Amino acid sequence: MTRLLNLERKVAFVTGSTRGIGWATACVLAANGATVVLNGVSDQYALDERVSELRSTYGVKAVGLLCDAADPEDVRGAYRKIFSTFRRLDILVNNAGVLNDALVGMVSDKMVTQTFGINTFGAIHHLQGAARLMQRRKSGSIVNLTSIVGVTGNEGQIVYSSSKAALLGLTRSAAKELAPMGIRVNAVAPGFIDTDMTRQLPQAKYDERMASIKMGRIGRPDDIAHSVLYFASELSSYVTGQVLGVDGGMLI
Amino acid sequence: MSNDDKLRQVFIDALALEPGIDVENLSYRSTEEWDSVAHMLLVGEIENAFDILLETQDVIDMSSYSLAREIVDKYGVQI
């Protein structure tokens, strides 16, 4: 019987993967045999530590790439490196992102530029680079990390939510265009997940979000990573253009 | 087979051209066979044939056979 979760001989690139959801995803992919390309923006030491941890814990090949999703040339350089090292890419997890909240009247140009630069334009550039490598083998899986607020909207989050809502269009359009090349494109929309990003929230806001989760607990990075694994693996071989909410029944 | 012949054959195969057609006279979107979908297929076949990865700008600029020759030359493929 085919092991549908077996990712041996697959190369996976997880952006923003030194901590939080990205790191959990890298671990889950590695635990299932994938070679993993880890990514951070500027901290070479932290990246090297994570690479060593992944290799020693899971016995897989792992490499680290410093790359700023907001810099298109940096992103292109990452795919040149992956090509020269592995000659292939099977899985892209478009995870790198920033969370900036502000009420409508308080949104600065800098906030818009930074948030869209990483969350949206970065995701587009990564998808473009990955698709070029995947089309060579006429197969691949791209998983975009959007957000529940990209689907539903939320007060105080016009910039973040719109930057993530754009990934819904990216996912559905790219899925249509790349399906003939054997490349699947899907999205995971996390709810409220226990990461450094959500721990930045003021206590009152944190409590309010917790109260809105029907399952009564905050999500774990592993909850998201397992959903990414589904899209990355052969379990979802006939699934493309879908957005999977992973939110414990959170209502906004 | 020379690299020039190889590139010519990639054009014929990827764009599903009649054998013997003069690829030198083709240009992107001027013929029915070379539309945007075929272009991406052509790019993939060129990359596979010569084991290179083209930059996005080169993919956009590659609008004729002679330009394709110049572009692959940049990646160390002697035509």
Interface residues (C-beta under 8 A of the other chain):
Chain A: R76 Y79 R80 F83 R87 Q128 R132 L133 Q135 R136 P180 M181
Chain B: V37 M40 V43 G44 E47 N48 D51 L53 L54 E55 T56 V59
